[in-house]
């Protein structure tokens, strides 16, 4: 399957305007607003027509405030609860990169470990341009690996054909989906198969010459970690990241095994369409390290506090200098006006460095912002993957940073 030119696709931020709005906000700032988080969330969700939202504000050692608004599923009356789980999409990337950092601190990997060092048997099988790529190249999206994004619209009964209205990649998206869902074996085996299939083909861009946002690259990085640890990415995440932080996470839609959890919602021409978590749209195992996790807002906040503490100079599960490395501008990975570093978008807020992240696999949305100079981290969830949910999320993050 030849890929001769770059296809600009992503699901870390729902559209380029969202990150541009964040960048402009961070430069100019805003005045104080007297509303509570609960009142602000209700107003924002209602204005944008989002079924359900949740938000939380934390310091490095305390929860400041949290709030929920709306329903778990269109057509039903159950309200969003503080303990409800949401799919976090590409916010998973920052977690996968954090797992990599843990393994680096343990001496199991190095940031400059080459792919062929971990899979020496692939040396004569993969494309020559991939011979020199490293773990860091994959996690900074500069390895030239194709994107493999934007598949949710294939499963809507009334599809928008991507949020930009494009139908140009329909046949390629369907072919990519068939390829990923035809993989056999355990999730760990599927990621290894997928990595080799992708790496045998020419890269989308020459490695180490350009930034190209890639979900597949994170899947391949996950396969590297699995090989050196002889353990699945899911197990590694639980053992080395989630359990030490007291986080409970699942690796599918929230309501797949618990009918009382929120459903996601597609963007459809006729409005928002509930997504049945038992249909055929589940993120393939090969892309799980890029965006396959669900968790509650409280648990997500624990992850943000790990990074907030490190950025403020406090050692924890990881040394502070390692956390700071994960938020260091690599100077060659710009995305929509911000530097991209290990799953985070780096911009200035109030003249100080801050880290932002957005994620959506098309049916949920998650956003986060960390401002270490203000001892503040904020997260927002929505059970819709539409652009309106992204706008509501950005408004919530912006309001929270100026309010607290």
C-alpha positions as CSV (number, residue, x, y, z in Angstrom):
1,X,0.0,0.0,0.0
2,X,2.0,2.9,-1.3
3,X,1.9,6.3,0.5
4,X,3.7,8.8,-1.6
5,X,2.5,12.0,0.1
6,X,1.6,13.2,3.5
7,X,-2.1,13.1,4.5
8,X,-2.7,15.7,7.2
9,X,-4.9,13.8,9.7
10,X,-5.0,13.7,13.5
11,X,-7.1,13.1,16.5
12,X,-5.0,14.8,19.2
13,X,-6.9,18.1,18.7
14,X,-10.2,18.0,16.9
15,X,-9.3,20.9,14.5
16,X,-6.4,23.3,14.0
17,X,-8.5,26.2,15.2
18,X,-8.7,24.7,18.7
19,X,-5.0,24.8,19.3
20,X,-4.7,28.2,17.6
21,X,-7.3,29.5,20.0
22,X,-5.3,28.1,22.9
23,X,-2.1,29.8,21.7
24,X,-3.8,33.2,21.3
25,X,-5.4,32.9,24.7
26,X,-2.1,32.0,26.3
27,X,-0.6,35.1,24.8
28,X,-3.2,37.6,25.8
29,X,-4.8,36.2,28.9
30,X,-8.3,37.1,30.2
31,X,-10.0,38.8,33.1
32,X,-11.4,37.1,36.2
33,X,-14.9,35.6,36.0
34,X,-17.0,35.2,39.1
35,X,-18.9,32.0,38.1
36,X,-18.3,28.6,39.7
37,X,-16.9,25.7,37.7
38,X,-20.3,24.0,37.9
39,X,-22.1,27.1,36.5
40,X,-19.5,27.6,33.8
41,X,-19.6,24.0,32.7
42,X,-23.4,24.0,32.5
43,X,-23.4,27.2,30.5
44,X,-20.7,26.0,28.1
45,X,-22.1,22.5,27.5
46,X,-25.6,24.0,26.9
47,X,-24.3,26.6,24.5
48,X,-22.4,24.0,22.4
49,X,-25.0,21.3,22.6
50,X,-22.8,18.7,24.3
51,X,-24.7,15.8,26.0
52,X,-22.4,15.5,29.0
53,X,-19.2,17.1,30.4
54,X,-17.0,16.9,33.4
55,X,-14.1,19.0,34.6
56,X,-11.6,19.1,37.4
57,X,-9.0,21.6,38.7
58,X,-6.1,20.5,40.9
59,X,-3.0,21.7,42.6
60,X,0.0,19.4,42.9
61,X,-1.3,18.0,46.2
62,X,-5.0,18.8,46.3
63,X,-8.2,18.8,44.3
64,X,-9.5,22.4,44.1
65,X,-12.9,21.8,42.4
66,X,-14.7,19.4,40.1
67,X,-18.0,19.5,38.4
68,X,-20.3,17.5,36.0
69,X,-23.2,18.4,33.8
70,X,-25.5,16.6,31.4
71,X,-26.5,13.1,30.5
72,X,-24.7,9.9,29.8
73,X,-26.5,9.2,26.6
74,X,-28.8,11.1,24.3
75,X,-32.3,9.7,24.7
76,X,-31.9,8.7,28.3
77,X,-32.1,10.6,31.5
78,X,-29.1,9.2,33.6
79,X,-26.9,12.1,34.7
80,X,-23.1,12.3,34.4
81,X,-21.6,11.3,37.7
82,X,-18.2,12.4,39.1
83,X,-16.9,8.7,39.0
84,X,-18.0,8.2,35.4
85,X,-15.3,7.1,32.9
86,X,-14.6,8.8,29.6
87,X,-12.5,7.7,26.6
88,X,-9.4,10.0,26.6
89,X,-8.2,9.4,23.0
90,X,-4.8,10.9,22.3
91,X,-4.2,11.9,25.9
92,X,-3.2,8.3,26.0
93,X,0.0,9.4,24.1
94,X,1.3,11.3,27.1
95,X,0.7,8.3,29.3
96,X,2.5,6.0,26.8
97,X,5.5,8.4,26.7
98,X,5.4,8.5,30.6
99,X,5.6,4.7,30.6
100,X,8.6,4.9,28.2
101,X,10.3,7.4,30.7
102,X,9.8,4.9,33.5
103,X,11.4,2.2,31.5
104,X,14.3,4.5,30.6
105,X,14.8,5.4,34.3
106,X,14.9,1.6,35.0
107,X,17.5,1.1,32.4
108,X,15.3,-1.1,30.2
109,X,15.5,1.4,27.3
110,X,17.2,4.6,26.3
111,X,15.8,7.6,24.5
112,X,18.2,6.9,21.7
113,X,17.4,3.1,21.5
114,X,16.9,2.3,17.8
115,X,14.0,0.2,16.6
116,X,16.4,-2.3,15.0
117,X,18.3,-2.6,18.4
118,X,15.0,-4.0,19.8
119,X,14.0,-5.9,16.7
120,X,17.3,-7.0,15.2
121,X,15.5,-9.6,13.1
122,X,13.8,-6.8,11.2
123,X,17.0,-5.2,10.0
124,X,16.8,-6.6,6.5
125,X,13.0,-6.5,6.4
126,X,12.0,-2.9,7.1
127,X,12.5,0.0,4.7
128,X,16.0,1.3,4.7
129,X,14.9,4.8,5.8
130,X,13.6,3.4,9.1
131,X,16.9,1.8,10.0
132,X,18.0,4.7,12.2
133,X,14.8,5.8,13.9
134,X,14.7,5.7,17.7
135,X,12.2,5.5,20.5
136,X,12.4,9.3,20.8
137,X,11.7,9.8,17.1
138,X,8.6,7.7,17.4
139,X,7.3,9.5,20.5
140,X,8.0,13.0,19.0
141,X,6.3,12.0,15.7
142,X,9.4,12.6,13.6
143,X,10.0,9.0,12.5
144,X,8.1,9.5,9.2
145,X,5.5,6.9,10.1
146,X,2.1,7.5,8.5
147,X,-0.7,8.9,10.6
148,X,-3.5,6.2,10.7
149,X,-6.1,8.6,12.0
150,X,-9.8,9.6,11.6
151,X,-11.7,6.4,11.2
152,X,-14.8,7.1,13.4
153,X,-16.8,8.6,10.6
154,X,-16.8,5.2,8.8
155,X,-19.2,4.0,11.5
156,X,-21.8,6.8,11.6
157,X,-25.2,6.2,10.0
158,X,-25.1,9.8,8.8
159,X,-21.4,10.6,8.5
160,X,-19.8,14.0,8.1
161,X,-16.9,12.4,6.2
162,X,-14.3,13.9,8.5
163,X,-14.7,17.1,10.3
164,X,-13.3,19.1,7.4
165,X,-16.0,17.7,5.1
166,X,-13.4,15.8,3.0
167,X,-14.2,12.5,1.2
168,X,-10.8,12.3,-0.5
169,X,-9.5,9.6,1.7
170,X,-12.5,7.3,2.1
171,X,-11.1,4.4,0.2
172,X,-7.7,4.6,1.9
173,X,-9.3,4.9,5.3
174,X,-11.4,1.8,4.7
175,X,-8.3,-0.1,3.5
176,X,-6.3,1.0,6.6
177,X,-9.2,-0.1,8.8
178,X,-9.4,-3.5,7.2
179,X,-5.7,-4.0,7.5
180,X,-5.7,-3.2,11.2
181,X,-8.8,-5.2,12.1
182,X,-7.6,-8.3,10.2
183,X,-4.6,-8.7,12.5
184,X,-4.6,-11.9,14.5
185,X,-3.5,-13.0,18.0
186,X,-3.2,-11.1,21.3
187,X,-3.0,-7.3,21.3
188,X,0.8,-7.6,21.8
189,X,1.1,-9.9,18.7
190,X,-1.1,-7.6,16.7
191,X,1.0,-4.6,17.5
192,X,4.1,-6.5,16.4
193,X,2.5,-7.6,13.1
194,X,1.2,-4.1,12.4
195,X,4.6,-2.5,13.1
196,X,6.4,-4.8,10.7
197,X,3.7,-4.2,8.0
198,X,4.0,-0.4,8.3
199,X,7.8,-0.4,8.5
200,X,8.2,-2.5,5.3
201,X,6.7,0.3,3.3
202,X,8.3,3.7,2.4
203,X,7.8,6.3,5.1
204,X,5.3,9.1,4.6
205,X,8.1,11.6,5.0
206,X,11.8,11.1,5.4
207,X,12.5,10.3,9.0
208,X,14.0,13.0,11.2
209,X,13.3,15.7,8.6
210,X,9.8,16.7,9.4
211,X,7.1,16.4,12.1
212,X,4.2,14.2,11.1
213,X,1.6,13.4,13.8
214,X,1.3,9.6,13.9
215,X,-0.9,7.2,15.9
216,X,0.9,4.3,14.2
217,X,4.2,5.6,15.6
218,X,3.0,5.3,19.1
219,X,1.7,1.8,18.4
220,X,5.2,0.9,17.2
221,X,6.8,2.5,20.3
222,X,4.4,0.4,22.4
223,X,5.7,-2.7,20.5
224,X,9.3,-1.7,21.4
225,X,8.4,-1.5,25.1
226,X,6.6,-4.9,24.9
227,X,9.6,-6.6,23.3
228,X,12.2,-5.4,25.9
229,X,9.8,-6.2,28.8
230,X,8.2,-9.3,27.4
231,X,4.9,-8.0,28.6
232,X,1.9,-6.4,26.9
233,X,1.5,-2.6,26.8
234,X,-1.7,-2.9,28.8
235,X,0.0,-4.9,31.5
236,X,3.0,-2.5,31.6
237,X,0.7,0.5,31.9
238,X,-1.1,-1.0,34.9
239,X,2.0,-2.3,36.6
240,X,4.3,0.7,36.2
241,X,2.0,3.7,35.9
242,X,-1.6,3.2,36.9
243,X,-1.3,1.0,40.0
244,X,1.5,3.2,41.6
245,X,-0.7,6.2,41.1
246,X,-3.9,4.5,42.3
247,X,-5.5,4.8,38.8
248,X,-8.2,2.5,37.5
249,X,-8.3,2.4,33.7
250,X,-9.9,0.3,31.0
251,X,-8.7,-0.2,27.4
252,X,-11.9,0.2,25.5
253,X,-15.1,2.4,25.6
254,X,-16.3,3.1,29.1
255,X,-19.7,1.3,28.6
256,X,-18.3,-1.8,26.8
257,X,-18.4,-3.8,30.0
258,X,-20.4,-1.5,32.3
259,X,-23.8,-0.4,30.9
260,X,-24.1,2.4,33.4
261,X,-21.1,4.3,31.9
262,X,-21.4,7.2,29.4
263,X,-21.8,6.5,25.7
264,X,-19.9,8.5,23.2
265,X,-21.5,10.4,20.3
266,X,-20.5,10.8,16.7
267,X,-20.6,14.0,14.6
268,X,-23.5,13.4,12.1
269,X,-25.0,15.7,9.5
270,X,-28.4,15.5,11.3
271,X,-26.9,16.1,14.8
272,X,-25.1,14.0,17.4
273,X,-25.6,10.3,17.1
274,X,-25.0,8.0,20.1
275,X,-22.3,5.4,19.5
276,X,-23.2,1.9,20.6
277,X,-20.1,0.6,22.5
278,X,-20.9,-2.9,21.4
279,X,-20.8,-2.2,17.6
280,X,-17.8,-2.8,15.4
281,X,-16.1,0.5,16.1
282,X,-13.4,-0.2,18.7
283,X,-9.9,1.3,18.4
284,X,-7.7,-1.5,17.1
285,X,-5.1,-2.9,19.4
286,X,-2.3,-1.7,17.2
287,X,-3.3,1.9,17.9
288,X,-4.1,1.5,21.6
289,X,-0.9,3.1,22.8
290,X,-1.9,6.2,20.8
291,X,-5.4,6.5,22.1
292,X,-7.1,3.5,23.7
293,X,-7.7,4.3,27.3
294,X,-10.8,5.2,29.4
295,X,-10.8,6.5,33.0
296,X,-12.5,8.8,35.4
297,X,-11.8,12.4,35.8
298,X,-10.4,11.9,39.3
299,X,-8.0,9.2,38.0
300,X,-6.9,11.4,35.1
301,X,-6.2,14.2,37.5
302,X,-3.7,11.9,39.4
303,X,-1.8,11.6,36.2
304,X,-1.8,15.3,35.7
305,X,-0.6,15.8,39.3
306,X,2.4,13.5,38.6
307,X,3.5,15.9,35.8
308,X,2.6,19.0,37.7
309,X,4.8,18.0,40.7
310,X,7.7,17.1,38.4
311,X,7.5,20.4,36.5
312,X,7.6,22.2,39.9
313,X,10.8,20.3,40.8
314,X,9.4,17.5,43.0
315,X,10.5,13.9,42.5
316,X,7.8,11.2,42.5
317,X,7.1,8.1,40.5
318,X,9.6,9.7,38.1
319,X,12.4,12.1,38.8
320,X,11.6,15.8,38.3
321,X,14.3,16.1,35.7
322,X,12.7,13.3,33.7
323,X,9.2,14.9,33.8
324,X,10.8,18.2,32.7
325,X,12.4,16.4,29.8
326,X,9.0,15.2,28.7
327,X,7.9,18.8,28.5
328,X,11.0,20.2,26.8
329,X,10.6,21.9,23.4
330,X,12.4,19.8,20.9
331,X,12.5,22.8,18.5
332,X,11.7,20.7,15.4
333,X,8.2,19.3,16.0
334,X,5.7,22.2,15.5
335,X,2.0,21.4,15.2
336,X,-0.6,24.1,14.5
337,X,1.4,26.7,16.3
338,X,2.8,24.7,19.2
339,X,5.7,22.5,19.8
340,X,4.9,18.8,20.2
341,X,6.7,17.0,22.9
342,X,5.9,13.4,24.1
343,X,2.1,13.8,23.7
344,X,2.0,17.5,24.9
345,X,1.6,20.7,23.1
346,X,3.9,23.4,24.5
347,X,2.8,27.0,24.6
348,X,3.2,30.1,26.8
349,X,0.5,31.0,29.2
350,X,0.7,34.3,31.0
351,X,4.3,34.5,29.8
352,X,5.2,31.1,31.3
353,X,5.6,27.6,29.8
354,X,2.5,25.5,29.9
355,X,1.5,22.1,28.5
356,X,-1.7,21.3,26.7
357,X,-3.2,18.1,25.3
358,X,-6.4,17.2,23.5
359,X,-7.7,13.8,22.4
360,X,-10.7,12.3,20.6
361,X,-11.2,9.1,18.7
362,X,-14.4,10.5,17.3
363,X,-17.0,9.8,20.0
364,X,-15.5,11.3,23.2
365,X,-13.2,14.2,23.9
366,X,-10.6,15.0,26.6
367,X,-8.5,18.0,27.2
368,X,-5.9,19.0,29.7
369,X,-3.7,21.9,30.6
370,X,-0.8,22.2,33.1
371,X,0.6,25.5,34.3
372,X,3.4,24.8,36.8
373,X,4.1,28.5,37.5
374,X,0.5,28.7,38.8
375,X,0.6,25.3,40.5
376,X,-2.4,24.4,38.4
377,X,-3.7,21.6,36.2
378,X,-7.1,21.3,34.6
379,X,-8.9,18.5,32.8
380,X,-12.2,18.4,30.9
381,X,-14.1,15.5,29.4
382,X,-17.1,15.3,27.0
383,X,-19.0,12.4,25.7
384,X,-19.0,13.7,22.2
385,X,-16.2,13.8,19.6
386,X,-17.6,16.7,17.6
387,X,-15.9,20.0,17.0
388,X,-18.5,21.7,19.2
389,X,-17.3,19.6,22.1
390,X,-13.7,20.6,21.4
391,X,-14.8,24.3,21.5
392,X,-16.6,23.7,24.8
393,X,-13.5,22.0,26.2
394,X,-11.1,24.8,25.2
395,X,-13.5,27.3,26.8
396,X,-13.5,25.3,30.0
397,X,-9.7,25.0,30.2
398,X,-9.2,28.7,29.4
399,X,-11.8,29.8,32.0
400,X,-10.3,27.5,34.7
401,X,-6.8,28.8,34.2
402,X,-7.7,32.4,34.6
403,X,-10.3,31.7,37.4
404,X,-8.1,29.7,39.8
